[in-house]
Amino acid sequence: MAGIKCLGCGKQFSDSGYSSHINSTTNAKCKLEHRADQPQPGQVDSGSSSEPKPYSHAISSSLFERIHGRKPIARAVAVDPQGDFFGTHANLDMDFEMLDSQAQDIMEDGVIFGLGGREPDLESLDEAGIDLDEAEMAAEAALMEHSWEPEVPDYLKQYCSPPGSPVNFLSDEELEDAPSPEAVLSDSDDEFEEFLNVRHEAEKSLMKNPFIVPYPDPSAGAPLNHTTLKPENVRYLEALRSGKSEENFWAPFKSEMDWQIAKWAKLRGPSSTALTELLKIPGLVEKLELSYTSANELNQIIDDKLPSRPQFRTANIVVEGESFEIYFRDIMECVEALFRDPKFAPYMKFVPEKHWTDSSKQTRMFHDMHTGEWWWSRQVYLDRTRPGGTIVPIILSSDKTLVTNFRGRSAYPLYLTLGNIPKEIRKKASSHAYILVAYLPTSKLEHISNKAARRRAVVNVFHSCMKHIVKPLESAGSRGVSMNSGDGLVRRGHPILAAYCCDYPEQVLVACTRYGDCADCEIVEKEMGEGTKLYPVRNLAKILHALNSMENEGPTEFVAVCKEAGVKPVFDAFWKDLPYSNIFRSIAPDILHQLYQGVMKHLKNWIFEAFGKEEIDARCRRLPPNHHVRVFLQGISSLSKITGQEHNEIARFLLSIVVDIPLPNGFSSVRLIRCVRALVDFLYLAQYPIHTDKTLALLEESLKLFHQNKTIFVDLQIREHFRLPKIHFLNHYVEKIRSLGTLDNCNTEQTERLHIDLAKDAYRATNRKDEFTQMTKWLDRQEKIHYHDNFLDWLQHGMPPILHNPNWLCSLFSMTRTLQMAKHPNTCVHSLIHAQKTNCITFFATSLARYIALLRFPSPSSTRHLGSLADSEVDIDIVSHVSSFNVIKFIQTDPITGC
């Protein structure tokens, strides 16, 4: 048998088995022979040159020798004579000898040896905590390590690489550039320098604080001179008390108990009927000293005595003779409410900046929206006519969602947030940085029998409603309005549409383009998905001219002009009069729908067709358990209505399960593996919270790699073409990141989460009759409770002044992580012996005793003294059981924002 022969016991071992044998054996001769065979530090064999002595163990065709063509060299390892935390190395050897009295038998290369060669006593093995079934299975596995394996089928032999030749997995081109094993294992940095990981080099700069270049005009984003209002919390306090000298801290509630129950009832509590029945329990209201006796009285307090938020209104929009009702808020009131929210005031961004990796300004960095090129360019345009203004980037998002599981009722919410709020705060639902602006009509206009006419009517209804909502932004964006932030300072704000976040059908609807076209550029359908070439952005001037031609042309000419311009004939597109904005540049990438629910969904289906669903499912079931990797025990081909989260979990192991499957008909799998790797790389690179020019170059390279190798799916007759809008839109990711910042600035995953709070939960709180009126009232009370809760938190902290911190950087640039354990252990009760065996912790009891001794005696004189304290002062037998935690995570929390 090939391997290493131990000179102490005469047994043959594999390369790794010999090391395990020396570490676990109780045979003193094996240890002595091993030590005698090792060169001492600083010594060389007297009969040889200065070259270190080779191993004297019998080595034949080991992996190292097969790869390098020579025997391994034993290099002297410097050992600290002081030992480690658990004592000196001499003491460690004694610990091995002490095992003889605790366990009479041990496993050595698959054979159970008793002391002195005696037949092992089964009862003594059981008392020692050794599972006989596991011991027999381990012995059999060890004996079979170099034994028979099934013959490789003939049809698979052509795909198998010769043993010991891992580089044969590479293509001919890659083989020429592959580093030799000697170069990889060399101690010289110069020999390996050219093979450094490109991604590692690109990511190094992400760990540094940026070199910031401010906007050259200091008046941009600056407060107006001699215009200062009271801080927002002070104004709220005055509005709450209405000029009265109120002594009650919890007003308008009687006490903290009164407020906490009201907060629980509106945010976490039961229905209004259940709350009323609870309060009717005799004596409950009196004992708790509540200021309300029913849900209606509580609602009356919230409606009348808490300062108001932006109020919902209703309007009727008439399109083609039919009236549609919308529920909306004044969009400027929503913008001002977010802009002056005191919890955002210290971290708001009012002026664009350019971030570089260092002072040489060679590599640009992008993260928050104020580091992108869009904000900088809009500030330049604004300063030409209205210098001294503050850009207020508007981010809109809309998506129709079902609010019931069976009845098919839906809602069409429109959300708004500001790019001035850092994304680390904005992306958390608990920060309430998004505000619901409107519920749009959900009618499908099924009474219109002609499908083409119905589609045109749906588009016109959407744009007419949106036009009514965003109308105030037209004058406010061009002229500016006075807007006060949470610290009381007043600026001249210009709210400008920066990004519109939605899925592909919504992008086509917003941009007025034909389904199947790109909502951003002028690419023709036959060239879509064929490469990474960028086409010009749609000509806004030409499109505006076509949309405005309705006033001078007839309906037939209007349709023809719009078709020539590449848009649908929309009577009043909501974005055509918005200042400083280009809707085609504002269409934001969508990780959830474009990558997870789009590209990864296509890739998964192509892999099914290439390798077969049965093979993929079998490999999914056999994945070894690992942290953050979900094992689909039923496979993935039978999954229906797969969510974005499930596609995320599939993407984590998709490459690993297909990397060695041969393709039918003699096709090489190299191109397919490259495609899978390229798209998975693109998926994860696109989600970086910080990007630089180097990481964006990696993003482009991964997309190019996919397009260079995607013809494998055509050769396998899986695809005829790749004219898929979601695959084409990947070409725009780099320019979108440079323009708007990283993709977590405008990801629909955040607004999909808002559907739960602002649509589904709101609908469940109604009686299903005239639901939108009830939903808007319910949401208004929810917002008042949240805002009042933040106000009371400010009061409890002593009413600290709210100051803007212009130098604040998000926690992304800090690599400090905090260890957080799971709330509950995976295994609650472990005996010490069971915990030691199942978790493979050889010296668990000894280590636990020394840890307890260190807690009781924090300053031992030496590790030997600590060991004696553990033996004499700690009775480890009193520890009846321990709990094990298998799930931990590292979190990163900003010490200032708490996010």
Long-range contacts (C-beta under 8 A, 24 or more apart in sequence): 1-146, 2-60, 2-61, 2-62, 2-146, 3-58, 3-59, 3-60, 3-62, 3-146, 4-55, 4-57, 4-58, 4-59, 4-62, 5-57, 5-58, 6-30, 6-33, 6-34, 6-57, 7-33, 7-34, 7-37, 7-56, 7-57, 8-32, 8-33, 8-34, 9-108, 11-108, 11-109, 12-58, 13-109, 14-145, 14-146, 15-62, 15-63, 15-64, 17-109, 17-142, 17-145, 18-57, 21-108, 21-109, 24-96, 24-106, 24-108, 25-106, 25-108, 26-96, 26-97, 26-99, 26-100, 26-106, 31-93, 38-74, 38-76, 39-74, 39-76, 40-76, 41-76, 41-77, 41-78, 41-79, 42-76, 43-76, 52-76, 63-164, 66-163, 66-164, 67-164, 67-181, 68-181, 68-182, 82-863, 83-863, 84-863, 85-850, 85-863, 86-843, 86-846, 86-847, 86-850, 86-863, 86-867, 87-863, 87-864, 87-866, 87-867, 88-863, 88-864, 91-864, 91-867, 95-843, 95-846, 102-128, 103-128, 103-129, 103-130, 104-128, 105-130, 107-135, 107-138, 107-139, 107-142, 109-142, 109-143, 110-138, 110-139, 110-140, 110-141, 110-142, 110-143, 111-139, 112-139, 129-833, 129-834, 129-836, 129-837, 131-837, 156-662, 158-666, 159-662, 159-669, 171-668, 171-670, 198-698, 199-698, 201-694, 202-692, 202-694, 202-695, 202-697, 202-698, 203-695, 205-357, 205-358, 205-363, 205-365, 205-692, 205-694, 206-688, 206-690, 206-692, 206-695, 207-813, 207-815, 208-357, 208-358, 208-813, 209-809, 209-813, 210-355, 210-356, 210-357, 210-365, 210-809, 210-813, 211-355, 211-356, 211-357, 211-358, 211-359, 211-361, 212-353, 212-354, 212-355, 212-356, 213-353, 213-354, 213-355, 213-356, 213-361, 214-351, 214-353, 215-351, 215-352, 215-353, 215-376, 215-379, 217-383, 217-387, 219-387, 219-388, 220-351, 220-352, 220-379, 220-383, 220-387, 220-388, 220-389, 220-390, 221-350, 221-351, 221-390, 221-391, 221-491, 222-350, 222-351, 222-388, 222-390, 222-491, 223-489, 223-490, 223-491, 224-482, 224-490, 224-491, 224-492, 227-482, 227-490, 228-488, 228-489, 228-490, 229-484, 229-488, 229-489, 229-490, 230-488, 231-342, 231-486, 231-487, 231-488, 231-801, 231-802, 232-340, 232-341, 232-342, 232-345, 232-484, 232-485, 232-486, 232-488, 232-802, 233-342, 233-486, 233-791, 233-794, 233-799, 233-802, 234-488, 236-307, 236-787, 236-791, 237-791, 239-307, 240-305, 240-306, 240-307, 240-791, 249-795, 250-792, 252-291, 252-301, 252-305, 252-306, 253-291, 253-301, 254-289, 254-290, 254-291, 255-289, 257-288, 257-289, 257-290, 258-288, 258-289, 258-290, 258-291, 259-792, 261-288, 261-290, 262-292, 262-298, 262-301, 262-302, 262-785, 263-785, 263-789, 265-295, 265-298, 266-298, 266-302, 266-781, 266-782, 266-785, 267-782, 267-785, 267-786, 271-765, 272-296, 272-299, 299-781, 302-781, 302-784, 302-785, 303-781, 306-784, 306-785, 306-787, 306-788, 307-784, 308-784, 309-337, 309-780, 309-783, 309-784, 309-787, 310-334, 310-337, 310-435, 311-780, 312-776, 312-777, 312-779, 312-780, 315-468, 317-441, 317-461, 317-464, 317-465, 317-468, 319-457, 319-460, 319-461, 319-464, 320-457, 320-460, 322-445, 324-441, 324-443, 324-461, 324-464, 324-465, 325-441, 326-438, 326-439, 326-440, 326-441, 326-465, 326-468, 326-469, 327-438, 327-439, 327-772, 327-773, 327-776, 328-414, 328-437, 328-438, 328-439, 328-468, 328-469, 329-435, 329-436, 329-437, 329-438, 330-472, 331-416, 331-437, 331-469, 331-470, 331-472, 331-473, 332-472, 332-473, 332-476, 332-481, 332-495, 334-416, 334-435, 334-437, 335-392, 335-394, 335-416, 335-418, 335-483, 335-493, 335-495, 336-483, 337-435, 338-416, 338-417, 338-418, 338-421, 338-433, 338-435, 339-392, 339-418, 339-420, 339-483, 339-484, 339-485, 339-493, 340-483, 340-484, 340-485, 340-486, 341-486, 342-486, 342-487, 342-790, 342-794, 342-802, 343-431, 343-486, 343-790, 344-420, 344-421, 344-425, 344-433, 344-486, 345-485, 345-486, 345-487, 345-802, 345-804, 346-487, 346-802, 346-803, 346-804, 346-805, 346-808, 346-896, 347-421, 347-422, 347-425, 347-805, 347-808, 347-896, 347-897, 348-420, 348-421, 348-485, 348-486, 348-804, 349-419, 349-420, 349-421, 349-422, 350-390, 350-420, 350-491, 351-379, 351-390, 352-376, 352-379, 352-391, 357-692, 363-692, 363-693, 363-694, 364-692, 364-693, 364-738, 365-690, 365-691, 365-692, 366-690, 366-691, 366-692, 366-696, 366-737, 366-738, 366-741, 366-742, 367-423, 367-689, 367-690, 367-691, 367-741, 367-742, 367-810, 367-812, 368-419, 368-422, 368-423, 368-741, 368-742, 368-745, 368-810, 369-393, 369-419, 369-423, 369-498, 369-740, 369-741, 369-745, 370-419, 370-420, 370-741, 371-741, 372-737, 372-738, 372-739, 372-740, 372-741, 373-738, 373-739, 374-498, 374-585, 374-739, 374-740, 375-419, 375-498, 378-496, 378-580, 381-580, 382-494, 382-580, 386-479, 386-480, 386-492, 386-494, 388-492, 389-480, 389-492, 389-493, 389-494, 390-483, 390-491, 390-492, 390-493, 390-494, 391-494, 391-496, 392-418, 392-419, 392-420, 392-483, 392-493, 392-494, 392-495, 392-496, 393-418, 393-419, 393-420, 393-496, 393-498, 393-499, 394-418, 394-419, 394-473, 394-495, 394-496, 394-497, 394-498, 395-419, 395-498, 395-499, 395-500, 395-501, 395-745, 395-746, 396-437, 396-497, 396-499, 396-500, 396-501, 397-434, 397-500, 397-501, 397-502, 397-746, 397-748, 397-751, 398-440, 398-502, 398-506, 399-502, 399-503, 399-506, 399-748, 399-751, 399-752, 399-755, 400-442, 401-755, 401-759, 401-760, 403-759, 403-760, 403-763, 403-764, 404-763, 409-763, 409-768, 409-771, 410-442, 411-439, 411-442, 411-759, 411-763, 411-772, 411-775, 412-439, 412-440, 412-441, 412-442, 413-438, 413-439, 413-440, 413-754, 413-755, 413-758, 413-759, 414-438, 414-439, 414-440, 414-466, 414-469, 415-751, 415-754, 415-758, 419-498, 419-499, 419-745, 422-810, 423-741, 423-742, 423-744, 423-745, 423-810, 424-810, 424-811, 424-812, 424-894, 424-897, 424-899, 425-897, 425-899, 426-745, 426-750, 427-744, 427-747, 427-750, 428-899, 429-750, 429-753, 429-754, 429-757, 431-899, 432-783, 432-786, 434-750, 434-751, 434-754, 436-754, 436-758, 436-779, 437-469, 438-465, 438-469, 439-772, 439-775, 439-776, 440-465, 440-466, 441-465, 456-568, 456-569, 458-509, 459-509, 459-512, 459-568, 459-570, 460-570, 460-571, 460-572, 462-509, 463-512, 463-570, 463-571, 463-572, 463-573, 463-574, 464-571, 464-572, 466-574, 467-572, 467-573, 467-574, 469-574, 470-497, 470-574, 470-575, 470-578, 473-497, 473-578, 474-577, 474-578, 474-579, 477-578, 477-579, 477-580, 477-581, 478-579, 478-580, 485-804, 486-802, 487-802, 487-803, 487-804, 488-802, 489-804, 494-579, 494-580, 496-578, 496-579, 496-580, 496-581, 497-575, 497-578, 497-581, 497-583, 497-586, 498-581, 498-586, 498-740, 499-586, 499-588, 499-740, 499-745, 499-746, 500-583, 500-586, 500-587, 500-588, 501-588, 501-590, 501-746, 501-747, 501-748, 501-751, 502-590, 502-748, 503-590, 503-592, 503-593, 503-594, 503-748, 504-590, 504-593, 504-594, 504-598, 504-725, 504-726, 504-729, 507-587, 510-575, 510-583, 510-587, 511-538, 511-567, 511-583, 511-584, 511-587, 512-543, 512-547, 512-567, 512-568, 512-570, 512-573, 513-538, 513-566, 513-567, 513-568, 514-566, 514-568, 516-725, 517-566, 517-725, 518-725, 518-728, 518-729, 519-584, 519-587, 520-584, 520-585, 520-587, 520-729, 520-732, 521-584, 521-732, 522-566, 523-728, 525-723, 526-723, 528-722, 528-723, 528-724, 528-725, 528-728, 529-721, 529-722, 529-723, 529-724, 529-727, 529-728, 530-707, 530-722, 530-723, 531-707, 532-700, 532-703, 532-704, 532-707, 532-731, 533-731, 534-731, 534-732, 534-735, 537-582, 537-584, 537-585, 538-566, 538-584, 539-565, 540-582, 540-583, 540-584, 543-567, 544-576, 547-573, 547-576, 548-576, 585-739, 588-736, 588-740, 588-743, 588-745, 588-746, 589-686, 589-729, 589-732, 589-733, 589-736, 589-743, 589-746, 590-747, 590-748, 591-686, 591-687, 591-743, 591-747, 591-748, 591-749, 592-644, 592-747, 592-748, 592-749, 592-752, 593-644, 593-726, 593-748, 594-726, 594-729, 594-730, 595-682, 595-683, 595-686, 596-644, 596-647, 596-648, 596-651, 596-683, 597-644, 597-647, 598-724, 598-726, 598-727, 599-679, 599-683, 599-726, 599-727, 599-730, 600-647, 600-650, 600-651, 600-654, 600-679, 600-683, 601-642, 601-647, 602-724, 602-726, 602-727, 603-654, 603-675, 603-676, 603-679, 604-636, 604-647, 604-650, 604-654, 606-713, 606-718, 606-719, 607-654, 607-658, 607-676, 608-637, 609-716, 609-718, 610-663, 610-672, 610-713, 610-716, 610-718, 611-658, 611-661, 611-663, 613-637, 615-661, 616-657, 616-658, 619-657, 619-658, 619-661, 620-653, 620-657, 623-653, 623-657, 627-887, 628-652, 629-653, 644-749, 644-752, 651-680, 651-683, 654-680, 655-680, 663-716, 667-712, 667-715, 667-716, 670-709, 671-709, 671-711, 671-712, 672-709, 672-712, 672-713, 674-705, 674-706, 674-708, 674-709, 675-705, 675-706, 675-709, 675-710, 675-712, 675-713, 677-705, 678-702, 678-703, 678-705, 678-706, 678-709, 679-706, 681-705, 682-706, 682-730, 686-733, 686-743, 687-743, 687-744, 688-742, 689-742, 689-744, 689-812, 690-742, 690-812, 690-813, 691-737, 691-742, 696-734, 696-737, 696-738, 699-733, 699-734, 700-734, 703-730, 703-731, 757-782, 805-896, 808-896, 810-894, 811-892, 811-893, 811-894, 811-897, 811-899, 814-892, 816-892, 817-890, 817-891, 817-892, 818-890, 818-891, 818-892, 818-893, 819-888, 819-889, 819-890, 820-888, 820-889, 820-890, 820-891, 821-885, 821-888, 822-885, 822-887, 822-888, 825-883, 825-884, 825-885, 826-884, 826-885, 826-886, 826-887, 827-883, 827-884, 827-886, 828-883, 829-881, 829-883, 830-881, 830-882, 830-883, 830-884, 831-880, 831-881, 832-876, 832-879, 832-882, 835-882, 835-884, 839-884, 845-876, 846-870, 848-876, 848-879, 848-882, 849-874, 849-876, 852-876
